[in-house]
Structures are given as C-alpha cells and as structure tokens.
Amino acid sequence: MHVVVIGGGIVGLSSAHALVEAGVDVTLLERGSFGAGSTARSAGGIRAQFSTPINVRLSRESLPVWESFEERFGVDVGFRQHGYLLLARTAASADAFAEHVAMQNRLGVDSELLTPRAATERCPGLDPEPFRAATYHARDGYADPNLAVQGYARAAREGGADLRAGTAVRDVRVADGRVTGVETDDGPIAADAVVNAAGAWAAGIASLAGRSLPIAPRRRQVAIVEPSDGIPETVPLTIDIDTGSYFRPEREGTALVGGHFTDEDPDVDPDAYGESMAFDWAATALDRAADYASYFGEASRLKRGWAGLYAVTPDHHPILEETLPGFVTAAGFSGHGFQHAPATGQVVAELCVDGAASLDGVDALASDRFESGDGPVERNVA
Ligand SMILES: Cc1cc2nc3c(=O)[nH]c(=O)nc-3n(C[C@H](O)[C@H](O)[C@H](O)COP(=O)(O)OP(=O)(O)OC[C@H]3O[C@@H](n4cnc5c(N)ncnc54)[C@H](O)[C@@H]3O)c2cc1C
C-alpha cells in the first residue's frame, strides 16, 4: 500500500511515522520546510484537561508518547511536566469545571478540582480573588514543537518514508469517486490513499478533492516577556478560561503570554496573514495576565512575539475521518493539534490501513457532525 501525506507539520509527520510502523510505503509532501506552518508557532502545551471525552481520549493516548519521546525517537523534546492550571471566574465555568474533572477522572486522568486559594500553592503569584474554582493535572506541561518535528521526521525516514520538503501539492486526483493520487510541481504521484494534514490550508486541499470542510484559518498571537517578578520554572501553564488569557514560564526566567481578547475573529488568508505580533495586542495580553498574576507588573518587558494560525472548526474539534474513499482528513485541531499529534497519527494509519480507527469515540470527529449539529463542543479553549 502507498500513501501520500500532504503537509509536513507535526500531524503529517506523526501520521507518516505511524504509517511506516504499519508497514505502509509513505511519500510525504511539504511545500515549505518541515514544521514551519503552525507547528513552529505553537506554545507547545500538552494537557489532558479538555471538556469533551474525545479530546481527553486523544490526550490520554498521546501523553505516554510525550513522556517517553526520547526513548522512542532519540530526541529530548524538553517536556516539562509542571501541570496545567485552569481558572474559572464565573459560577457557570466553575460548575463546568466540576463536571469536566469528574469526566476526566472517569477516563483515567488524575485531574483535581481546587479552590482558588489552593491553586496558589501551584502558582504562588496567582491572585485567587477573581476566581471561583480551579482545576489542575500534574502530568500536563509543555514541550518544544521543533524538536518533536525532528524526532518524528527522523523516525519516519528511518522507517522508509520518503519525506519531500519544497514540494507543493497542486491538485488531488479523483476517479470514479475515489482519490487516486496527487499532482505536484514535479509531476503526478499515484496513491492508494491520500492524507490531508495541511493544517490551516486543509480546506483548500479538500476543495481540490471536491469537498467543502469547515476549517477556518484564524490568527493567534503569543509574546515572550521578561516578567517584573521572577516566575518560578515550576509554575504550571495557567489559563484564565473566562478571558482566554494564559501564560507559562519560558526559558531563562522569561514567560510566554497568550490569548485572544476580541470577539472579532475573521478567517484569514493562510498565505498572506500578519506573522508578526501586534504591539497593541501584546499590551492587552500583558494587562490581562497582570490582572491575576503578580509576575506581570509594570516593570515587565516585552522581548519578542509572533503570530500563527489555528485551524478552527465550529466546535473546536478536528475532523478525523475518511472523507471520501481514499482521502483521509486529519485537520482542524484549533489550539491543540501539537499535543494530539501522537494519537492522531495512529488514527490516520488505522483509517488508511483498516478503514476504521480503534480509538473509542473517534466517530464523533467525522465531518457529517456539522450537518446534524449534534457533535461535541470543546469549552476549554484559549
Ligand atoms: C500561537 C499558537 C499557539 C498554539 N499553542 C498550542 C499549544 O499550546 N498546544 C497545542 O497542542 N497546539 C497549539 N497550537 C496549535 C498547533 O500549532 C496546531 O494545531 C498544530 O501545529 C497543527 O499541526 P499541523 O501539522 O496540522 O499543521 P501545520 O504545522 O500548519 O502543518 C501543515 C503543513 O501543510 C503544508 N501545506 C499546506 N499546503 C500544502 C500543499 N498544497 N502542499 C504541500 N504542503 C502543504 C504547510 O506548509 C504546513 O507546513 C498553537 C497554535 C498557535 C498559532
């Protein structure tokens, strides 16, 4: 069996790796360089604290891979497991937190519901006053996406995958309702299956196969800040869920600060969006963080920042399915595609080889959920 994977971000590379492990011949086509799409622009967060069972399952399957990445792939991705701390300001969010933790615990995740005061033990600079509840999971954390790209690329290559950077897919070939290959700048490539792992470009690739998928490229920014007060390395990735503000320690005493603070969220052209951080956004992001954490006082200094793309679906879940015979979609991960890549690669390989995936509940990620409107909606997004 020969599979063409479109996209050399973390999802395409993890898929290529899982496919070669399953004995498949793989050609991966990346029009730029590996990881240089959304993956390199990610905050690297890895957590199990999601609000829907399917996202928790994707995390549960992925976490052991992140924890043993060096053993498996020979690359230390710097996975720092200081947990994620989620904070609720409203009664509705606090009630939802209690339900989420109960669901996560049922699925085998040891997350805990904390009082805001207890949360200050995890994050000493936290002001507990604005909050009603918090949740924490010690095995959550963050890792380096670029190193993860290297690890997956190396392992996929060693397994025999043909990984081609600088090769753009121009068309998807369909015959009698079945995808049979792709057209590239270097000519056609026939395949038994084609995987659409093109991230924020995935809707464009789907349209080449005659399918319309609701995957919208949306701009998101992060800033690297020198905090006014030293931020301990053990501080969790902390999210104020009702404002969307988040921060975590970065290297050498700096902090990464992020969030999206306006209702305006237009689709952008993934080939022509502003890749630089906007200074007015950074000022707002710092203000929001300063509102609940003492690390971000007036003496904080902005060092640098960037913008990247979330690939957003209406319910903040990916589309993971065989969209038409021979055409597998793995895209639309919103802000959680980096962390879910290990489980996703496995699902993709099973969809290509067996026609069905073994992960419980993965059927909920088929695109027909948007017609029925009864799909799960992820609430824990930032
Ligand atoms: C600011 C920010 C913070 C984030 N933080 C987190 C986080 O903390 N945790 C987390 O899990 N996720 C996070 N994310 C989301 C995460 O980055 C993405 O979900 C993930 O990287 C998606 O990986 P991907 O492989 O699907 O996409 P990409 O990395 O974008 O890869 C898709 C690739 O397809 C290629 N491509 C497109 N068109 C073609 C074509 N025609 N032919 C060939 N190749 C093509 C592109 O060049 C690109 O390299 C964040 C994202 C942003 C922007």
The ligand as an SDF file (V2000), in Angstrom:
LIG
                    3D

 53 58  0  0  0  0  0  0  0  0999 V2000
    0.0400   30.8920   18.7190 C   0  0  0  0  0  0  0  0  0  0  0  0
   -0.3030   29.4370   18.7140 C   0  0  0  0  0  0  0  0  0  0  0  0
   -0.2230   28.6980   19.8930 C   0  0  0  0  0  0  0  0  0  0  0  0
   -0.5290   27.3430   19.8890 C   0  0  0  0  0  0  0  0  0  0  0  0
   -0.3830   26.6290   21.0390 N   0  0  0  0  0  0  0  0  0  0  0  0
   -0.6300   25.2990   21.0470 C   0  0  0  0  0  0  0  0  0  0  0  0
   -0.4050   24.5370   22.2290 C   0  0  0  0  0  0  0  0  0  0  0  0
   -0.0050   25.0570   23.2610 O   0  0  0  0  0  0  0  0  0  0  0  0
   -0.6440   23.1960   22.1750 N   0  0  0  0  0  0  0  0  0  0  0  0
   -1.1080   22.5810   21.0350 C   0  0  0  0  0  0  0  0  0  0  0  0
   -1.3430   21.3880   21.0660 O   0  0  0  0  0  0  0  0  0  0  0  0
   -1.3170   23.2910   19.9060 N   0  0  0  0  0  0  0  0  0  0  0  0
   -1.0870   24.6200   19.8910 C   0  0  0  0  0  0  0  0  0  0  0  0
   -1.3010   25.3400   18.7560 N   0  0  0  0  0  0  0  0  0  0  0  0
   -1.9160   24.6680   17.6020 C   0  0  0  0  0  0  0  0  0  0  0  0
   -0.8940   23.8500   16.8670 C   0  0  0  0  0  0  0  0  0  0  0  0
    0.1790   24.6900   16.4850 O   0  0  0  0  0  0  0  0  0  0  0  0
   -1.5370   23.2450   15.6220 C   0  0  0  0  0  0  0  0  0  0  0  0
   -2.7670   22.6240   15.9560 O   0  0  0  0  0  0  0  0  0  0  0  0
   -0.6300   22.1730   15.0190 C   0  0  0  0  0  0  0  0  0  0  0  0
    0.6740   22.6740   14.8370 O   0  0  0  0  0  0  0  0  0  0  0  0
   -1.2010   21.7150   13.7060 C   0  0  0  0  0  0  0  0  0  0  0  0
   -0.2410   20.8980   13.0740 O   0  0  0  0  0  0  0  0  0  0  0  0
   -0.4630   20.5000   11.5680 P   0  0  0  0  0  0  0  0  0  0  0  0
    0.6050   19.5410   11.2030 O   0  0  0  0  0  0  0  0  0  0  0  0
   -1.8850   20.0950   11.3710 O   0  0  0  0  0  0  0  0  0  0  0  0
   -0.3390   21.8930   10.7900 O   0  0  0  0  0  0  0  0  0  0  0  0
    0.9510   22.6810   10.2660 P   0  0  0  0  0  0  0  0  0  0  0  0
    2.0720   22.6380   11.2160 O   0  0  0  0  0  0  0  0  0  0  0  0
    0.4800   24.0210    9.8320 O   0  0  0  0  0  0  0  0  0  0  0  0
    1.3740   21.8380    9.0080 O   0  0  0  0  0  0  0  0  0  0  0  0
    0.6210   21.8560    7.7990 C   0  0  0  0  0  0  0  0  0  0  0  0
    1.6290   21.9000    6.6680 C   0  0  0  0  0  0  0  0  0  0  0  0
    0.9600   21.7310    5.4240 O   0  0  0  0  0  0  0  0  0  0  0  0
    1.7500   22.3860    4.4630 C   0  0  0  0  0  0  0  0  0  0  0  0
    0.9920   22.5960    3.2350 N   0  0  0  0  0  0  0  0  0  0  0  0
   -0.0610   23.4220    3.0530 C   0  0  0  0  0  0  0  0  0  0  0  0
   -0.4920   23.3540    1.7850 N   0  0  0  0  0  0  0  0  0  0  0  0
    0.3030   22.4540    1.1470 C   0  0  0  0  0  0  0  0  0  0  0  0
    0.3550   21.9470   -0.1990 C   0  0  0  0  0  0  0  0  0  0  0  0
   -0.5120   22.3700   -1.1480 N   0  0  0  0  0  0  0  0  0  0  0  0
    1.2970   21.0340   -0.4970 N   0  0  0  0  0  0  0  0  0  0  0  0
    2.1870   20.5960    0.4390 C   0  0  0  0  0  0  0  0  0  0  0  0
    2.1890   21.0510    1.7230 N   0  0  0  0  0  0  0  0  0  0  0  0
    1.2420   21.9500    2.0650 C   0  0  0  0  0  0  0  0  0  0  0  0
    2.1320   23.6910    5.1520 C   0  0  0  0  0  0  0  0  0  0  0  0
    3.2600   24.2790    4.5540 O   0  0  0  0  0  0  0  0  0  0  0  0
    2.3690   23.2360    6.5810 C   0  0  0  0  0  0  0  0  0  0  0  0
    3.7470   23.0350    6.8730 O   0  0  0  0  0  0  0  0  0  0  0  0
   -0.9670   26.7000   18.6980 C   0  0  0  0  0  0  0  0  0  0  0  0
   -1.0310   27.4220   17.5220 C   0  0  0  0  0  0  0  0  0  0  0  0
   -0.7040   28.7870   17.5110 C   0  0  0  0  0  0  0  0  0  0  0  0
   -0.7890   29.5350   16.2300 C   0  0  0  0  0  0  0  0  0  0  0  0
  1  2  1  0
  2  3  1  0
  2 52  2  0
  3  4  2  0
  4  5  1  0
  4 50  1  0
  5  6  2  0
  6  7  1  0
  6 13  1  0
  7  8  2  0
  7  9  1  0
  9 10  1  0
 10 11  2  0
 10 12  1  0
 12 13  2  0
 13 14  1  0
 14 15  1  0
 14 50  1  0
 15 16  1  0
 16 17  1  0
 16 18  1  0
 18 19  1  0
 18 20  1  0
 20 21  1  0
 20 22  1  0
 22 23  1  0
 23 24  1  0
 24 25  2  0
 24 26  1  0
 24 27  1  0
 27 28  1  0
 28 29  2  0
 28 30  1  0
 28 31  1  0
 31 32  1  0
 32 33  1  0
 33 34  1  0
 33 48  1  0
 34 35  1  0
 35 36  1  0
 35 46  1  0
 36 37  1  0
 36 45  1  0
 37 38  2  0
 38 39  1  0
 39 40  1  0
 39 45  2  0
 40 41  1  0
 40 42  2  0
 42 43  1  0
 43 44  2  0
 44 45  1  0
 46 47  1  0
 46 48  1  0
 48 49  1  0
 50 51  2  0
 51 52  1  0
 52 53  1  0
M  END
$$$$
